[in-house]
Amino acid sequence: MVTQGNPLPEAAYEIQGDLVGCTGGPAARRAVGPTKAPLLGGWSVYLAGALRARQEIMQLVKATGATLLTRAPVGGDHSRRVVVLYDAHAGRGDVLLSTTQQVPEDVPLVSSKWLMDSISSYTVLDVDGYVGV
């Protein structure tokens, strides 16, 4: 029963999934509550090459709580919390990095699809499934 001034239950009206199979994002976000750290808090992201929606991707990276790097990361022990994103539509072969901005072997070069799918499901997905995709 709906009464004036009371919120409706969200579950009946929320999106349950998307076209690529990510599900449960809204429910997962509500479950962590308002005081939980942002989705990609503690992550650092560098955007490599030409991205068709660069400004939008930059906004999404910042909205998830990740640090947006202005220079390619250097090698070292990053505990897999540093990624280099490239345009999922261009393909890995089209990533253009200058010779001074080579990606170290210990930093994964990940499709921007990883960011989109992680946001859609409100879960930090394993980057291994997005390396070289």
C-alpha positions in Angstrom: 0.0 0.0 0.0 1.3 3.4 -1.0 0.8 6.2 1.5 1.6 9.9 1.0 5.1 10.9 2.2 6.5 7.4 2.4 9.1 6.1 -0.2 8.2 3.2 -2.5 10.2 0.0 -2.3 13.0 0.4 -4.9 13.4 -3.2 -5.9 10.2 -3.3 -8.0 11.4 -0.3 -10.1 15.1 -0.7 -10.4 17.1 -2.0 -13.4 17.9 -5.6 -12.8 20.7 -6.0 -15.4 22.3 -4.7 -18.5 22.9 -5.9 -22.0 26.3 -7.4 -21.2 25.1 -9.5 -18.2 26.1 -7.3 -15.3 23.4 -7.6 -12.6 22.6 -6.4 -9.1 24.4 -3.1 -9.2 21.7 -0.9 -7.5 21.1 -3.5 -4.8 24.8 -4.0 -4.2 25.3 -0.3 -3.8 22.5 0.0 -1.3 23.8 -3.0 0.7 27.1 -1.3 1.4 25.4 1.8 2.8 26.4 5.5 2.6 29.5 5.3 4.7 31.3 2.6 2.6 34.4 3.6 0.7 33.9 4.4 -3.0 33.9 1.5 -5.5 37.5 2.1 -6.7 38.8 3.9 -3.6 42.5 3.1 -3.4 42.8 2.4 -7.1 44.9 4.5 -9.6 43.9 4.7 -13.3 45.8 6.0 -16.3 44.0 6.6 -19.6 46.2 5.5 -22.5 45.9 6.4 -26.1 43.0 8.1 -27.8 39.7 7.4 -26.1 36.5 8.3 -27.9 34.7 9.4 -24.7 37.8 10.6 -22.8 36.1 13.3 -20.8 33.2 11.0 -19.8 35.6 8.2 -18.8 37.6 10.7 -16.7 34.4 11.7 -14.9 33.5 8.1 -14.3 37.0 7.3 -12.9 36.8 10.2 -10.5 33.2 9.4 -9.5 34.3 5.8 -8.5 36.9 7.3 -6.1 39.9 6.2 -8.1 42.9 8.5 -8.6 43.3 9.6 -12.2 47.0 9.5 -13.1 48.3 12.2 -15.4 51.4 10.2 -16.3 51.9 6.5 -17.1 52.6 4.5 -13.9 56.1 3.2 -13.2 56.9 -0.3 -12.2 56.8 -1.5 -8.6 54.6 -3.3 -6.2 51.2 -1.9 -6.9 49.3 -4.9 -5.6 47.2 -4.8 -8.8 45.5 -1.6 -7.7 46.9 0.4 -10.6 45.5 -0.1 -14.2 46.1 1.5 -17.5 42.8 1.8 -19.5 42.5 1.8 -23.2 39.5 2.2 -25.5 37.6 -1.0 -25.6 36.3 -0.2 -29.1 39.7 0.6 -30.6 41.4 -2.6 -29.4 44.7 -3.0 -27.7 46.7 -2.8 -30.9 45.6 0.8 -31.3 46.8 2.0 -27.9 49.4 4.7 -28.6 51.9 5.3 -25.9 55.0 7.4 -26.4 58.3 5.7 -25.8 58.6 7.5 -22.4 55.2 6.2 -21.4 55.6 2.4 -21.7 53.4 0.3 -19.4 55.5 -1.7 -16.9 54.9 -5.4 -17.0 53.4 -5.4 -13.5 50.7 -2.9 -14.4 47.8 -4.4 -16.3 46.7 -2.8 -19.6 42.9 -3.2 -19.3 40.0 -2.5 -21.6 37.8 0.4 -20.6 35.0 -2.2 -20.5 36.4 -3.3 -17.1 35.5 0.2 -15.7 32.0 0.1 -17.3 31.2 -3.4 -16.1 32.6 -2.8 -12.6 30.3 0.3 -12.3 27.3 -1.5 -13.7 27.6 -4.4 -11.2 29.0 -2.2 -8.4 31.7 -4.8 -7.9 35.4 -4.4 -8.7 35.7 -7.1 -11.3 38.9 -9.1 -11.8 41.1 -7.2 -14.3 42.4 -10.5 -15.7 39.2 -11.0 -17.7 39.8 -7.6 -19.4 43.5 -7.7 -20.2 44.1 -7.5 -24.0 40.3 -7.8 -24.8 
